[in-house]
């Protein structure tokens, strides 16, 4: 049992050492935030997987906390809940296998979710079999002699290189039967990690569809190296050239892939939790500010070091807890504009809850004039740099600077755009609909202790069971972020004019 459940059961913050507790001398607000984080990421919430009983318990908990803080319901009808109808397809372990057979007779089984995975699609074929061919970056010009083959590609993720979508398009047009993207070992800004929790695709009825394509697989760099070595090739050297952005030669692997894929489908519901703090200025009643964080996590998945529960303490229970902390601090005292508090579902499955809310605003949560998103924050080291997504897109960027810089916080634009973070979290569906938005990360400088902690997080805790209450937290940094964020909320909610798009923003709406 993890100590998250112990904390909740005891109803107090236990002394668990400097890494997992707030000292009695710490401020009461930060201690309350950590208790709420513990409640949301405790074992009894079962990792808050979309559609699970644990998620429903967490949603009920958040709704009750919003109610207790004096927020009015803003969901469907006169409730705190906005319901989504979901359906999914998942690849299951039993009956699933991936086997590579070489012309020299060598056979290599690839471990599902540990070395290879596949994106589930609608009506996925249960059997995939064909020769393996490597085609470098898998641009359209590379796709020679691939008809009927499984095309192996260098899984580039950097600007100017091929994308997963372009590789799939090129392979499909050339007649390939499947694509395998191999991890780029040089992409260290967000290191590839295995095992994966599971292989699942989720869609929202009336909003999105499950993918339809030839099978798309992902393979670890280590597995690729071992697989090619059986043919006498140096797979590690091949990947190193790709990591350096050098030209890559195509070759056939003289091997075949035989994949057996077992799937199951499900239909279920999951709720966004929506509440509103009414504004005080009737003239601004139709200009709400949306504060959003995702409530869902991964739930149960592939065990790591014997632990199969992905608690999701910092991703993103801690920042739903920030919304609750702000609601408690205001306790019914509004700003000029209304504040919509949204704890949304399905972020980890493709921003499903925020996409639904953006497309289907409720009477209590109408379209906002600004979105202040909370995700991807990691209070692992002092807050001296605040990377701000959307910084140069709207006048929100200047508001962020005007609050952060007097606090000794350097505000930066995203220096790692190749990660695509702007489009990977819940403000993005609103930006697509023309709403100025910002989101934040605790920034770092390369070669510093903070950078080492940042990389360690991605290697050992990101989307893993180890994202739990044992994570070393810098509580002073979190308290400082709360001061910044709460001041930002007040500034935007009380401003005379709503935020405006900047004319040179590449994300500015065209209509």
N, C-alpha and C positions, 0 to 999 in steps of 0.2 A: 504494500500500500504506500502511495506517495503521501508526503505530509500535507499536501493541499487539502485532502479530506479531513485530516486531523484538525487543521486550523478551523475549518467550517464547523465541524462537530463541536469543537470547544467553544466557538463563538467569540474567541479572543485571539489576539495576535501572540502566538507562542514565541518564545525566545529560541530561534533556530540558528543563531550565529550571525555574524555580520553580513554574510552574503544573502540571507533570506529573511531578515527581520528589520524592522525599524526600531532604533533605540528609543527608550522612554523619553530622551531629551529631544527627539525630533518633533517637528511641528505636527499638530494634530491632523491637519488636512492631508498631509502625505501619508500618515499612518492610516487614516480612514481609506485613502485611495488603495493602499496595499491590502487592507482587509477585504475591500470589494474585489480587487484582483484575485485574491485567494479564493473568495467565494465563487467567482465565475470560472476559475480554472481548476477547481478542486476535482478530485476523482469522481465525485457524485454527478458532476456535469458531463462526464464521459467524453470530454473533448469537443462537445457542442457541434458534432457533425450535422450538416444540413439534413433536416428531415428526421433526426433521431429523437428519442425520448429525452436524452440529455440536453439537446438544443431547446426543446420545448420547455424544460425546467428552467434553463437559463433565460429564455424569453420571458417566462412568467416572473422570474426574479427581477429582471430589468424593469418590466412594466410596474411591478409593485414598488420598486425604488423610485421610479419616476413619479408615481402617484403620491408616494410619501413625501416627495420633495415639492409637491404643489404644482406639478405639471399637469396640464389637461390632456386627455386622450386625443390623438390625431390620426388614428387608423381608420379601418372600415367601420362604418356606423359610429357608434359612440364607444369604441373600444380603443385600446392601445395597439392593436394588431392589424397589419395589412397582410393578407394571405396570398401566397404564391402556390400554384399547382405545378408540381415538378414531375418529370419522368427522367429516368436515367438508364444507361447500359453500363455494366461493369464486367471486366474480365476477371474471372475467378480462378483461384489456384488449381482447384481440382479439375483435371482434364486439360490443363494448359501446359504446353511444353514448347521449347525452342531447341532444335538440334541442328548442328552444322556437321555435314559429312564431307570430307575432303577426298579428292581424287586418289590420294595415296592411301586411302582407307582409314585415316584418322577420323575420329568422331569426337565432337565437342558439344556437350550440353550447356546451354546458357541458362542461368538461374533467373526465372521471372521475378521482376521487381528488384533484383539485386545486381543484375548485369544487363538486362534487356527489359523493355516494356513496350506496350503498344497502346495507341490511342483508340479507345472503343468507338465504333461507328455504328450507325443504323444498319441493320441487316449485315453485320460483319460475317464474312465467310469463316466457317469453322476450321478450314484447312488452307494454309498458304505454303506453297512449295515452288521453288525455282532456283536457278543458278544465281550465285552472288557475284556482283560486279561492282568494282569501286570506280566512281566517276568524279573524284576530287570534290570541288565546290558544288558540283551538280548544277551548273548553269545550263541553259538550253543547248548551247554549243557543245557541252560535254556529253550529252545524251546520245552517244552512238552505240549501236548494237545492244540495246537494252530491252528490246521487245520480249516479253515473257520472263524477264529477269527481276530479281530483287536488287534494287540499286542502293548501294551503300554510299553515303555522302559525308563529307566533313561538315559537322554541325556548326557552321559559322554563325556568330552572333554580333559581329562588329560592322560599323558603318562601311558601306561600299562593297560588302560581300553579299553573297546570296542569303536569302531568308528561308525559313522553313516553308512558308507559303510558296515562294518562287521555286524552290526545289521540288515540292510536290507537283506544282503545275507543269514543270519541265518533264518530270518523270512520267506523269500521266499522259502528256501529249506524245511522248516517245514510245508508249506502249508498255511501260514497266508494270509489274503486278504489285509492287510494294516498295516503300522507301524506308531505309534505316539511317537515321541521323546519329553520327558518332560524336560524343562530347568533345568540345574543344578544350584540351588541357591547358591552353594558354589564357583562357578567359578567367582570370583570377579575381576579377572584381566581384564575381558571384560564383564561387567555386561549385562545380558540379558535385552533387552528393548522392550517394546511394546508401541504403535501399530507399525506394519510393514507398509511400504509405499504401497506395493501391492504384489501380488503373480504372478510372471512371469518367464518363462524360455525362453531364446533366444539362437539361434544357427546361425552359419555362413554357408551359402551355400558353399559347397565344402571343408569345414574344420571340422565342428562338426555337431552333431545331437541333436535333442531334446531328453531328457531322456525317456527311456522306462523301466518301472518297476511297481510293485504294488505301490499304493499311499503311499507317505511318508508325514506325517503331523508333525507339531510342536505345542506343547501346553505350555502355561505359567505354572510356578510352582503354582501360586495362583489358577488358574482354576483347576489344578489337585487336590489340597488340598480341594477345595470346592466340587468337583465332588465325591471324595472318602468319604467325611464326610457324604454325603447323605446315604451311606451304613454303617455308623458307624466306618469307618476306619480313621486313623490319617495319611493323606497323607503328611502333613508337616514333621512328624517324619520319614516317609519312605524316603523322599527326603533328610532329614538331614543325614541319614545313608549313602546314596549314596554320599553326599557331603564330608563325612569323609572317603570315600573309604572303608566302612565296608561291609561285606557280606549282601546281600539283599535276602529276601524270595519272592517267586512268590505267587500270589494269583489271584483269579478271582474277578472282580468288581461287578458281579451280575447286570450287566447293558449292554445295547446295544447302539451302535452308529449308527445313521442314518444321513448320509451326502449326501446332494444334491449339486453337483458341476457344475456350469455353466462356460463354457469357450468360448473364442474367439481366433481366429488365425489371424495373419497379416504377410505380407511380405513388406519389405521396404529397404532402403539403408541408410548407414551412413559412414562418411569419417574419416580416419586418416588425420591429417595435418602434412606434412613432408617438411622440408626445410634443406638446407645444407650451412654451412660456409666452403668454400673450404680451404684446407690446403696449406701451403707454401712450403713443402718439397715434390717434385715429387716422391721420393723414398717411401714415406709413404702415397701416395694418395689412396691406397687400404686398408688402416688400419683406417677406421673412428671410432670415439668414439660416441656412441649413448647417447643423453640426452633425457630422456623420462618422461612424466607426463600424467595422463589421463584427458581428457577434459570433459568427460561425467559425469553426476550426476543422480539423481533420478527423477527430474522433478516434476510433480504433483502427490500427493499420499494421503494417509489417513491423515486427519487433526489432528494436535496436538495443543491444546490450540487455536483452531479456525483458524490455519494457515495450508494450504494444499500445499504450494510451498516449495520444498526442494531445497534451493538455492545453496548449496554445496560450500560455500565460502572457507573453508579450505580443503574441500574434493571434487575436487582438484584444484579449480580455482586458488588458491593462488600460486600453484606450476607450473601451466602453466604460470602464471604471472612471476614466477622466470625465466623460460626459455626466456620469452620476455625481461625481464630486462637484462639478460646476453647478448642476441642478440643486444639490444640497446647499451649496454656498449661497446661491441666489434665493432659494426657498420662497419662490413666488414673486420676488421683486424683479419686475421686468425692465428691459431697456426700451428705447423708443420703438425699435422694430421687434416683431415677434422672433423668437428663436425656436426652430424645429429641431428636436433631438431625435436622431435616427440611429438605431442599432440594427443593422441590416443582415440578412441571411445570404448565403451562397456566394460570398466574395471569392472564396477559395475555389469555387467551381466555375468562375467566369464572370464575376461582378453581377450576379443574377439579381440580388435584392435591390441594388442601386439602379440597375437598368430598368427594373420593373417600376420602382418609385419615380424615376425620371420620366418614364413613359405614362405612368398612371398616378399622377398626384391625387391626393385625397382632399376632401373639403378642409380638413384640419391641417394638412401639409401641402399647400399649393406650391406652384413653382417658385423657387427661391431666387433672390437677387445675388446671392453669393454662397459658396460652399467652402467651409473650413474643415478639411478632412483630417482624420487621425488614423494613421496606419504606418507601418514601416519604421516606427520610432523605436529606438533601442537605448534606454538610459543606462548604458554600460560604463560610461566614462563622463568626465565633466562636460557640461554644455558650453562650449566656446564657439562652436560653428553650427549654424543651422542651415542645412541644405533645404531649399524651398522649391518644390515642384510647382510650375506655373508662375515663377517669380517675374518673368519678363512678358507675361501674357496680358496682365491687367494692372490697374492701379492698386490692386491688393498688394502687389510687390512693394510699393512704396510705403504702404501702411505697415507691412511686416517690418521693413527696415526701420521705420520711425519708432517702433516699439522695441525691437530686439537690440539695435545698436547701442542705445543708452544703457542697456543692461549688460554691455560687454560681450554681446553675441555677434559674431561676424556672420552676415547673411550671404549665402552663396547660391548661385544657380547650380543645377545638377551637372556635375563634372563627369558623370558616367552615363551619358544618354543612350549608349548601346544596350543598357539593361532594360530600357523601355519602361521605367518606373512610372512615368507620367500616365501611361495607358493601362497600368496594371492595378489600379486601386480605385476606390469608389467615387472619387470626384470626376473621373473621366466621362461617364455617361452624361453628367450635367454639363461639362465643358462642350461635349458634342452638341448639346442643345442650346449653347450660347450663354452659359452661366459662368461668370468669372469664378475661379476656384484656385485654392492652394492646398498643398499638403507638405509634410515635413519629414526630414531625417536628421538625426544627430550626425553632423559632419565630422570628418577626420582628415588629417594630413598623413600622407604616406610615410612609413618608417617610424611612426610614433607608437607609444603604448596603446593609445586609443585605437589606432588602426589595427594593431594586433588583436585587440579584443573584438573589434568589428569583424575581422576575418574569421576568428574563432567562432563567433556566433553563427556565421553561415556554414562553416564546416561541421559544427557539432550540434547545433540547436535549431536552426531554421527548418521549419516543417518536419520536426523530429520530436520524439517523446521527451527529449531533453529540454524543450522549451517549457519549463515548469518553474515552480517557486524556488528551486535551487539555483536559478540563474543569478549570478552576482549583479546586484543593482546599485547604481550610484543614486541614492535617494536625494542628495542635494541637487543633482542634475535634474531629476524629475520635478522637484519642487520649483526649480527655476523655470522649467518648461511650463509648468502650470501657471506661474505668474505671467509669463509671456502670452500663453494661449488665452487665458482669461481676459487679459488686457486687449488682445486682438479682437476677441469676440465683442467686447464692450465698444471698441473703437468703430467696428464695422456696423454694429447694431445701432449706434447712436449718431453716426455720421449724417450730415445734411443730405448728401447725395449718395446713391448706390455706386459700387465699383463699376468702372468702365474698362472695356477692352482697349489695349494699346494698338495703334494703327499698324505696327509692324509685327504683330504676333502671328506666327504661322498657324496657330490654333484658333484664330479669330473666326467667328462664324461668317460665312460669305453672304448670307441672306438675313 
